[in-house]
Amino acid sequence: MITLNDKFKALEADNAPGQEVRQELVDLNIIMRGEKLHGVPVDFSHGDVNAFPPTPGSDGAWKDGFNKGGSQAYTEYRGAAEIRNKLADSLGKFTGRKIAADTELIITPGTQGALFLALGATVDAETKVAVVEPDYFANRKLVKFFGGEVIPIDLRYKGSPSENGLDLNQLENAFKSGTKVLVFSTPNNPTGLVYSHDKIIEIAALGAKHDVTVIVDQLYSRMLYKGEVYTHLRSCDVQPKNLINIMGPSKTESLSGFRLGVAFGTPKLIERMERLQAIVSLRAAGYNQAALNTWFKEPPGWLEKRIIEHEAIRDELLRVFRDANLHTATPQAGSYIFPQLPPLRVDLFTFIRLLRYQANVIVTPGSEFDPNCNDSIRLNFSQDHNAAVAASERIVKMVEIYRI
């Protein structure tokens, strides 16, 4: 039987993104090799909203919500109807299928909030949940917290685009053995992989065939790099009866400080999510919801320019790591890169602490995204271009210092 301590142990947060302040540094002098490397501090655990500011007009939109007063502060639990109507229209056009604003969409406190509500609405004790590895760090933790059983599904990301993606035979075998929920992200966090059109169609068909609830995180689906194509699962002709799509403006649009997310999908699941939200947070912060009025309404060329700038940083970091013979898959979208480290004289967590202390660089351990990825690190390269490149060069120097 899962105890309360077990549930909260599953939520361990010491090494999760943004928790680098908990890393103890006092004992590192004992094992530190060489002098500290000088350079501008770079925190790759999250994006830099100073380097890439929030959507133009988002501050004014928030102020409009504030000035609106009580009707904006105390919206319906699933969000202000006026804003949901606009979102349903924009998201419906973007994903290829209409969305009913009144029954199929909910505004949440960030996409993290949407994920919590989605899994809370679909997972209970002993529910078997297919969790892709590597994938977003909270998926596995929340499944365990809600009492579910994690069924790992391998993600191939080191080969060619035609080879990459889920092992669909493994996925169907999991469905045949009683797995009732699948949760995954595309573009994938942490690798930046975009699931191919054929893979998405097959996943949708398998979900429908085996009556599996599918939860798909599409947070970076707007930031596609040159030549990449994205297929929305909800646009497939055959799709699961129970489907939840999660999106939000926190990353590509740098609105993370507003804590805004959106989930849309099967009405009965959205209703469950609203009931859960009503006792967890009541609603996404009322005034903040108004900032969603800028989403999909950015000035002409703004998004295209942001993508070009991120692609340039991506390419520079790929060059730095590959020149050092560190295997690094090419991100097809988003702002994450996932280099694989060679054997080192210290364990992964010690190396990450040394990076912070000795090189002024903060990264996230790959084991947060897959227990087997204890030789990889994840970087969010939504940073100042020059600072990001210089920091990646310091990572390479540190690898050489501690390489076996």
MOBELZI-V514558 format. One record per run of one state. SS is the DSSP state (a for helix, b for strand, c for the rest). FROM is the first residue (numbers start at 0). LEN is the number of residues. Records with the same first field share a line. If there is no record, write none. Layout:
SS: FROM-LEN  FROM-LEN
//
This chain:
c: 0-3  9-10  22-5  30-11  43-14  68-1  73-7  95-9  108-1  120-7  133-3  145-3  156-8  166-1  176-4  185-11  209-3  217-6  224-8  235-7  247-8  258-2  265-1  280-5  294-7  323-9  333-2  337-2  340-3  344-3  359-1  362-1  368-7  380-4  403-1
a: 3-6  19-3  27-3  57-11  69-4  80-15  109-11  136-9  167-9  196-13  232-3  255-3  266-14  285-9  301-22  347-12  365-3  384-18
b: 41-2  104-4  127-6  148-8  164-2  180-5  212-5  223-1  242-5  260-5  332-1  335-2  339-1  343-1  360-2  363-2  375-5  402-1
//
